[in-house]
Amino acid sequence: MKIHDQYIDLAPTIIRKRLVIEGISSETFTKESMNKYMIELSKLMNMTIVSEPSFNFDIKYGLSSYMCWKESGMHIYTWEKNNDRPNFFSIDIYTCKDFDVSNIIKFTSNSFSIEELTWKY
């Protein structure tokens, strides 16, 4: 077996796109706000929804959600504000379909009460 020291594209003919968006919100995330975001983002990206968002809450880690698309899927992880951290979120979008990053960043920044946002593609 060959293991590479760093990432190389082993399948350059297969489209794989990943966008990670992280930020700080002035409001706590809810199932309702996350569900609305995921459904609307799916429409914006023209994704085929396989399953509605599923949610999990853990007192230590916060609220998280996953949505499956025919073209792959997305996760949202949130941490509620406490003494040593803000209302932080991390969104991971992975698809086998091309998409417009700027539209997703704009949509995300308008969807929540964002104080600070960063992303990598």
Buried (B, 14 or more C-beta within 10 A) or exposed (E): EEEEEEEEEEEEEEEEBEBBBBBBBEEBBEEEBBBEBBBEBBEBBEBEBEEEBEBEEEEEEBBBBBBBBEBBBBBBBBBBBEEEEBBBBBBBBBBEBEBEBEEBBEBBEEBBEBEEBEBEE
